[in-house]
Amino acid sequence: MRVIATAGHVDHGKSRLVRALTGMEPDRWAEERRRGMTIDLGYAWTTLASGEQLAFVDVPGHQRFVTNMLAGVGPAPAVLLVIAADEGWRRQTSEHLDAIDALRIRHGLIAVTRSDLASASQTAAVLADARERVARSSLGATPALAVSGETGAGLDQLRTALQQLVDGLPAPSLDERVRLWVDRAFTVKGSGTVLTGTLGAGRIRVGDEFELHGRTVVVRGLQQLASRAEHVHAVARVAVNLRSVPRQQVARGDCLLTPGAWRFTDCLDVLLDPLLAEPHSQQVLHLGSASVPVRLRLLGTDEPATARLTLARPIPVQAGDRAVLRDPGQQTITAGVLVLDADPPALTRRGAARIRGAQLADGTAAGLADQVRRRGAVSRAALAALGVPVTDTTGVLVRGDWLIDPGTWQRWQDALLAAVDRHAAEDPLQPWISADAARQTLDLPEPRLLAELVAGLGLGTGGGRIGRPEAATPTLGAAQQGLRAVDRRLAKDPFDAPERSELAELGLGVRDLAAAARTGRVLRLAPDLVVAPDALERAAALVRALPQPFTASQARQALGTTRRVAVPLLEQLDAAGLTVRIDGTRRAVRT
């Protein structure tokens, strides 16, 4: 399928022409048919000679309904500009062409209608005038034909021209993220809420999950040109039936989005191209089917003109989007908008706006390197949501899915080394810092980046900790003197564990004992209970000489120690597989 929007002055025969081409009534409302004037968007379709389906979005021509017109033209890839032969070029023809030019639509046709009501010379003059005016817009040199929706004259030639137009349209991207701008929403009894729009890229399938107003919604059903479908791909007019979504929660200008793939923003840096009138601070931005009041601030006075737009509400926007600025007071198109940056930096310093405008104008801002530099680090997914292509990565570091500014990487490295050294100095008993503490210190956006930093610095890792390899062994510092006393005591009797009070007198705490155990100075049976480092082997030899099986009391007597030491020591023998419990009171040496 292909989609074309109409454009043109009120009562110039747009709807009649669509009706003649499709055999369908595009005006949906009784009020429209009674007044003979399109008020809202209409939809109709036909099949071309090639078998390709062509859908029309019929837009209103009256000045009061320009917002509706822009909602229809905004998502369309091509236009059919309609001019009445008996009236010629009119004010709304100009405004509609301004909108087409602002959106930089490059594919279209000119249809001079009501040729049955004008002389041949008058029709020829209107055709020549239309070609000349349109050639100065983004459409460029555009085919123009004289037709009559009333008599059918020229319709065959118009169908041929439409086929040629369709053949020249760029192929849609089927693997892109979905952003379906809603142009209509209604309720079907027994089915629920249905929304419609022009799918410009991507695919939609029944059962797919999408994002609407920040919540996940499920596609219950699809229709394409009034026929049920299991899947629809761009470009297409599509009706989407959503499960469990109240009708009052959906309106024109909303978006059905690929989950997590789009960024909502209320601040944009844009290029005003073309600039059609001096812009006032209060404007309305028309993007897709949305219309949002904005506050405009020009960024400097350089050409081309750039501006910052502050939106009244956030919408999903990406760099490269085309939109229209309209002055609601003057009722004119002010400018076309090319979005340069959907997440611009704050302008807080004096002269920042002028500098930013110059950077945007000469292309040194809003590109990949600038986006990465401003953020320090940014993921590929975040850049995709902003519409920033990841192509030339010159000047940035690529670490997996992350792009990192070299200055930020160097600061992370310096901060990690400082944290490692600071921790080793503050805690010599455990000189390596935990990985969690290191990540929190650096405030890394992705935990896996820590491994890249560690490898690049040649640091050691183990047990969830990070440090310099030469500092892997704990230094006991002031605890050394107390441990020497413990060493002498255990050298005389490996099972003569000091009491807690004795350890306190020696200045030894739980952390000191843990560090001594890690270095092999003692065997730790409990946080504050230590014996000789070879106590386990000695105990195994002593209980092996006992009659088997043996009790804890017998083992205690053989070891010449207290129950405080014997019970945890026997438990360690069990854990080491040197002994095995027979029942609740007896053990035996494992053979």
Secondary structure, 3 states (H helix, E strand, C coil): CEEEEEEECCCCCHHHHHHHHHCCCCCCCHHHHHHCCCCCCEEEEEECCCCCEEEEEECCCCHHHHHHHHHHHCCCCCEEEEEECCCCCCHHHHHHHHHHHHCCCCCEEEEEECHHHCCHHHHHHHHHHHHHHHHCCCCCCCCEEECCCCCCCCHHHHHHHHHHHHHCCCCCCCCCCCEEECCEEEEECCCEEEEEEEECCCEEECCCEEEECCEEEEEEEEEECCEEECEEECCEEEEEEECCCCHHHCCCCCEEECCCCCCEEEEEEEEEEEECCCCCCEEEEEECCEEEEEEEEECCCCCCCEEEEEEEEEEECCCCCEEEEEECCCCEEEEEEEEEECCCCCCCCCCHHHHHHHHHHHCCCCCHHHHHHHHCEEEHHHHHHHCCCCCCCCCCEEECCEEECHHHHHHHHHHHHHHHHHHHHHCCCCCCEEHHHHHHHHCCCCCCHHHHHHHHHCCEEECCEEECHHHCCCCCHHHHHHHHHHHHHHHHCCCCCCCHHHHHHCCCCHHHHHHHHHCCCCEEEECCEEECCCHHHHHHHHHHCCCCCEEHHHHHHHHCCCHHHHHHHHHHHHHCCCEEECCCCEEEECC
